[in-house]
Amino acid sequence: MDGGGGTHLATLEEGRPPECVPPASLEASSLKKSSWGALFTGIVGGTLVAVYAVATPFITPALRRICLPFVPATTKQIENVVKMLQCRSGPLVDIGSGDGRIVIAAAKEGFTAVGYELNPWLVWYSRYRAWREGVQASARFYISDLWKVTFSQYSNVVIFGVPQMMAPLEEKLELELQDDARVIACRFPFPHWTPAQVTGEGIDTVWAYDARTFRGGGGRP
């Protein structure tokens, strides 16, 4: 009986299913999925960081009290600005220079031209364009807020502004510019100054103001 019971036990043990051990192929597949998951997460995370880095300089100015959005100058606007600079000399500054079109055009006309722009991507692109056009020695670009720059050293000032900034900019330029300076406004005129010249029409209109005029009775009432 003992012998028979032992034989039956042995038979049951022999028939017991083996322990569940994952095959090597399943482990490899699991590791592969994990690697792809990590890679996908890394790609998505890197893309989001890159988008944030590129978009932030464009979005941040819009969150300021006075927003100066980037709108490229048209070919006609550039022609009108250059027309207002005829017979002028001295250094030129473009306030909010965007992609550098005005500064580069002025440099080609023989001016030492500087652009101030808050968006670093646009500044780097402007520097590249100046190098490509061969005027990098006379066209320079800086990352800066226009309200933190003094413009007293410039004889010619160009601004593509927005209505809400023109009045405070009038006050700033009146305090800083020399009497022989000329201010050229594109798209929107200054609210209190009387222009010495106006050219163009519609969005291509350009107004030129001479410092002697807006300081000598032709300025704010």
C-alpha positions as CSV (number, residue, x, y, z in Angstrom):
1,M,0.0,0.0,0.0
2,D,2.8,2.3,0.9
3,G,4.5,1.4,-2.3
4,G,1.3,2.0,-4.3
5,G,0.7,5.4,-2.6
6,G,4.3,6.4,-3.3
7,T,4.0,5.5,-6.9
8,H,0.7,7.6,-7.2
9,L,2.4,10.6,-5.5
10,A,5.3,10.4,-7.9
11,T,3.0,10.2,-10.8
12,L,1.2,13.4,-9.6
13,E,4.4,15.2,-9.1
14,E,5.6,14.2,-12.5
15,G,2.3,15.5,-14.0
16,R,2.5,18.9,-12.1
17,P,2.8,21.8,-14.6
18,P,6.2,23.5,-14.5
19,E,6.5,26.9,-12.9
20,C,5.6,29.8,-15.3
21,V,8.9,31.3,-16.4
22,P,8.7,34.0,-19.1
23,P,10.6,33.0,-22.3
24,A,13.6,35.0,-23.2
25,S,11.8,36.4,-26.3
26,L,9.1,37.9,-24.1
27,E,11.7,39.6,-21.8
28,A,13.4,41.0,-24.9
29,S,10.1,42.3,-26.3
30,S,9.3,44.0,-23.0
31,L,12.7,45.7,-22.9
32,K,12.3,46.8,-26.5
33,K,8.9,48.4,-25.7
34,S,10.3,50.1,-22.6
35,S,13.2,51.5,-24.7
36,W,10.8,52.8,-27.4
37,G,8.6,54.3,-24.7
38,A,11.6,56.2,-23.2
39,L,12.7,57.3,-26.6
40,F,9.2,58.6,-27.5
41,T,9.0,60.4,-24.2
42,G,12.3,62.0,-24.8
43,I,11.4,63.1,-28.3
44,V,8.1,64.6,-27.2
45,G,9.8,66.3,-24.2
46,G,12.6,67.7,-26.4
47,T,10.1,69.0,-29.0
48,L,8.0,70.8,-26.4
49,V,11.2,72.4,-24.9
50,A,12.3,73.5,-28.4
51,V,8.8,74.9,-29.2
52,Y,8.8,76.8,-25.9
53,A,12.3,78.2,-26.6
54,V,11.3,79.4,-30.1
55,A,7.9,80.7,-29.2
56,T,8.6,82.4,-25.9
57,P,10.5,85.4,-27.5
58,F,7.5,86.0,-29.8
59,I,4.9,85.6,-27.1
60,T,6.5,87.5,-24.2
61,P,6.4,90.9,-25.8
62,A,2.7,90.5,-26.3
63,L,2.3,90.2,-22.5
64,R,3.9,93.6,-21.9
65,R,2.0,96.7,-21.2
66,I,2.8,98.1,-24.6
67,C,3.0,95.4,-27.3
68,L,5.2,96.0,-30.3
69,P,4.4,93.0,-32.6
70,F,6.7,91.9,-35.4
71,V,5.2,92.8,-38.8
72,P,7.7,92.7,-41.7
73,A,8.1,96.0,-43.5
74,T,6.8,96.0,-47.1
75,T,9.1,96.8,-50.0
76,K,7.3,100.1,-50.5
77,Q,7.6,101.1,-46.9
78,I,11.4,100.5,-47.1
79,E,11.5,102.7,-50.3
80,N,9.6,105.4,-48.5
81,V,11.9,105.4,-45.5
82,V,15.0,105.6,-47.8
83,K,13.3,108.5,-49.6
84,M,12.9,110.4,-46.2
85,L,16.6,109.8,-45.6
86,Q,17.8,111.5,-48.7
87,C,20.4,114.2,-48.1
88,R,20.7,113.0,-44.5
89,S,23.8,111.9,-42.7
90,G,24.8,110.6,-39.3
91,P,24.1,107.3,-37.5
92,L,20.6,105.7,-37.8
93,V,18.7,103.6,-35.4
94,D,15.6,101.4,-36.0
95,I,13.6,101.0,-32.9
96,G,12.1,97.5,-32.9
97,S,14.1,96.4,-35.9
98,G,12.4,93.0,-36.5
99,D,14.2,91.0,-39.1
100,G,16.6,93.9,-39.9
101,R,15.2,95.1,-43.3
102,I,15.3,98.8,-42.6
103,V,18.8,98.7,-41.0
104,I,20.2,96.7,-43.9
105,A,18.6,99.0,-46.4
106,A,20.0,102.1,-44.6
107,A,23.5,100.4,-44.4
108,K,23.4,99.9,-48.2
109,E,22.7,103.7,-48.5
110,G,25.9,104.4,-46.6
111,F,24.5,104.9,-43.1
112,T,26.0,103.4,-40.0
113,A,22.8,101.7,-38.8
114,V,21.8,100.0,-35.6
115,G,18.7,98.0,-34.7
116,Y,17.3,97.3,-31.3
117,E,15.0,94.3,-31.0
118,L,13.7,92.4,-28.0
119,N,13.3,89.1,-29.8
120,P,16.7,87.3,-29.8
121,W,15.7,85.0,-32.8
122,L,15.0,88.1,-34.9
123,V,18.3,89.7,-33.9
124,W,20.3,86.6,-34.8
125,Y,18.5,86.3,-38.1
126,S,19.1,90.0,-38.8
127,R,22.8,89.5,-38.2
128,Y,22.8,86.6,-40.6
129,R,21.0,88.7,-43.2
130,A,23.4,91.6,-42.8
131,W,26.4,89.2,-43.3
132,R,24.7,87.6,-46.4
133,E,24.1,91.1,-47.8
134,G,27.7,92.1,-47.1
135,V,26.9,95.0,-44.8
136,Q,27.7,93.4,-41.4
137,A,30.4,96.1,-40.8
138,S,27.8,99.0,-40.9
139,A,24.6,97.2,-39.8
140,R,24.6,96.1,-36.2
141,F,21.8,94.5,-34.1
142,Y,21.3,94.4,-30.3
143,I,18.9,92.5,-28.0
144,S,17.3,95.3,-25.9
145,D,14.1,96.8,-24.7
146,L,13.6,100.2,-26.5
147,W,12.6,101.8,-23.2
148,K,15.9,101.0,-21.7
149,V,18.0,102.5,-24.6
150,T,19.1,106.1,-24.9
151,F,18.9,107.5,-28.4
152,S,20.8,110.7,-28.0
153,Q,23.7,109.6,-30.2
154,Y,21.5,109.0,-33.3
155,S,20.7,111.6,-36.0
156,N,18.1,109.4,-37.7
157,V,15.4,107.4,-35.9
158,V,13.0,104.9,-37.5
159,I,10.1,103.4,-35.7
160,F,7.4,101.0,-36.8
161,G,5.1,101.6,-33.8
162,V,1.6,101.0,-32.5
163,P,-0.8,103.7,-31.5
164,Q,-0.5,103.2,-27.7
165,M,3.2,103.6,-27.7
166,M,3.6,106.7,-29.8
167,A,2.7,109.3,-27.1
168,P,5.2,108.0,-24.5
169,L,7.8,107.6,-27.2
170,E,7.3,111.3,-28.2
171,E,8.3,112.3,-24.7
172,K,11.3,110.0,-24.6
173,L,12.7,111.2,-28.0
174,E,12.0,114.9,-27.1
175,L,14.2,114.5,-24.1
176,E,17.0,112.6,-25.7
177,L,17.5,113.7,-29.4
178,Q,19.7,116.4,-30.6
179,D,18.2,119.4,-32.6
180,D,19.4,118.1,-35.9
181,A,17.7,114.7,-35.5
182,R,15.0,113.3,-37.8
183,V,12.4,110.8,-36.7
184,I,10.6,108.6,-39.3
185,A,7.4,106.9,-38.3
186,C,5.9,104.1,-40.3
187,R,2.3,102.9,-40.2
188,F,1.2,105.2,-37.4
189,P,2.1,108.9,-36.9
190,F,3.0,110.6,-33.7
191,P,-0.1,112.1,-32.0
192,H,1.2,115.6,-31.2
193,W,4.0,116.3,-33.6
194,T,3.6,118.0,-37.0
195,P,5.4,116.1,-39.7
196,A,7.9,117.9,-41.9
197,Q,7.2,115.5,-44.8
198,V,4.7,112.7,-45.5
199,T,5.0,110.1,-48.3
200,G,3.1,107.0,-49.3
201,E,-0.4,105.9,-48.7
202,G,-2.3,103.3,-46.6
203,I,-0.1,101.0,-44.6
204,D,2.9,102.3,-46.6
205,T,2.6,105.9,-45.3
206,V,5.7,107.3,-43.7
207,W,5.9,110.5,-41.6
208,A,9.1,112.4,-41.1
209,Y,9.6,114.7,-38.1
210,D,12.5,117.1,-37.4
211,A,13.5,117.7,-33.9
212,R,13.9,121.5,-34.4
213,T,10.2,121.5,-35.5
214,F,8.7,119.6,-32.6
215,R,10.9,121.5,-30.1
216,G,10.3,124.9,-31.6
217,G,6.5,125.2,-31.5
218,G,5.6,122.5,-33.9
219,G,5.4,119.8,-31.2
220,R,2.9,119.0,-28.6
221,P,0.3,121.7,-27.7
